[in-house]
Amino acid sequence: MRLLILVHSLSSGGAERVTSSLANYWARKGWSITILTVAGLETDFYSLDAGVRRAALGLDQPSASIWHALRHNFRRVRKLRAFITREQPDVVLAMMSTASILVSLAARKTGIPAIGSERTYPPAMPLGFIWSRLRRFSYQYLSAVVVQTEQGEAWIREHTKAGFTAVIPNPITFPIEPHEPRIMPRNPGRTLLAVGRLGEEKRFDWLIEAFAALAGRFTDWNLIILGEGVCRPKLEKQVESLGLAKRVSLPGAVGNIGEWYEAADLYALCSRFEGFPNTLAEALSYGLPAVSVDCDTGPRDIIRHGVDGLLVPQNDQGALVDALASLMTDEYLRKEFSQRATEAAQRFAPERIAETWENLFRQVITNGSK
């Protein structure tokens, strides 16, 4: 199988991790895999197997106006089409919304099947007027559109002209192979862990507020938030203002995330929205009990409430504090949840998820391109 995967970049994000994980898995099976990014190579964070070919368009420049945006995207489509035509893959797979739109236009009438994929719940992260219109119109040219949850699939069917859709959750690699930067966890006492890009959508400020309400009762617990992003200064200021500088730390993005899961005692997710939160499934795979807000979408497809973690209403701060307190208090309950949580490693095993993708590839190849 010759597979070309387009993603905006390989920076430290969930979609990028899934892209590299799947690419590495298929390369080890002997497939010819190429990862092409809109951005340049300098933003790469995840490691790729030697069998994965890496290429870049290097066309992620910002647009000063709508006319600049149109010109830049026309150039991206033209270069992408030339790349597809030259490489002649069996299938082109796009990861994330804008990449899916570009592929739908670039691969049209090339004779090569193209698959788009949404990596978050679409209404939670609006694309803007032009990109939204392009998505609605262009998805009809894709052989299939993959979403991570049934709720996301229903939205795509209602709001785009996609002809065929499929639900495929993210694969979770276990154990996670470490890479640089490797920062060792050195935290005394108990650890409440959170992981993700330091952006507004992850709502780490809400988690810090919840921990502040608990810090006085649970003096042997500390909060660690792993990740990097634009909200770092704001979060650091919040930690200082709450007098939690010795209890809350933000070490940054780490390449040895598995070792941090192993060292932690409890996991928390407070996002405004998700597609399929990889870190939540990873934490469970490592035996971490979890507390998560029941946001759109993903957590309810991963956590089995009362079995391996707890789900709380999206905007109920009191419920979050109570759920965290119940697990921070009860070591026996944490151990019970931990034993069941490890089943996530099998539920989302790469070989199981990859097989679903492979069945889809064979189907679109048999049906032909649009």
CORVENPE-V717808 format. One line per field, one symbol per residue. ss: DSSP state (a for helix, b for strand, c for the rest). phi: phi as a letter, one per 20 degrees, with the letter a starting at -180 (. if undefined). burial: b if it has 9 or more other C-alpha atoms within 8 Angstrom, else e. Layout:
ss: ???
phi: ???
burial: ???
This chain:
ss: cbbbbbbccccccaaaaaaaaaaaaaaacccbbbbbbcccaaaccccccccbbbbbcccccccccaaaaaaaaaaaaaaaaaaaaaacccbbbbbcaaaaaaaaaaccccccbbbbbccbcaaaccccaaaaaaaaaaaaaccbbbbccaaaaaaaaaacccccbbbccccccccccccccccccccccbbbbbbccccaaacaaaaaaaaaaaacccccbbbbbbcccccaaaaaaaaaaccccccbbbbbccccaaaaaaaccbbbbcccbcbccaaaaaaaaccccbbbbccbccaaaaccbcccbbbbccccaaaaaaaaaaaaacaaaaaaaaaaaccaaaaccaaaaaaaaaaaaaaaaaaccc
phi: .dcdddbfbdfecfffffgfffffffffenfedcdddffeffefceedfffeedcbfmcdffdebfffffffffffffffffffffelffbddddnfffffffgefegmendfcddbedbfgffcgengffffffgeeffeefacdcebffffffffedcegeccbdcfffcfbfeffbffddefccfmecedccrffcgfelffffffffffdgfedfedcdcdeqcrfeggfffffgffemdgedcccfoecedggffffeedbdcccffbbebfgffffgfgenefcccfeeecogfedfegndcrcdcggddffffffffffeffdfffffffffefffffefdfgffffffffffgffffffned
burial: ebbbbbbbbbbbbbbbbbbbbbbbbbbeeebbbbbbbbbbbebbebebeebbeebbbbbeeeeeeeebbeebbeebbbbbbeebeeeebbbbbbbbbebbbbbbbbbbeebbbbbbbbbbbbebeeeeeebbebbbbbbbbbbbbbbbbeebbebbbeebbbbebbbbbbbbbbeeebbeebeeeeeeebbbbbbbbbbeebbbebbbebbbebbeeeeebbbbbbbbeebbeebeebbbeeebeeebbebebbbbbbbbbbebbbbbbbbbbbbbbbbbbbbbbbbbbbbbbbbbbbbbebbbbebbbbbbbbeeeebbbebbbebbeeeeebbbbbbbbbbbbeebbbebbbebbeeebeebbeebbb
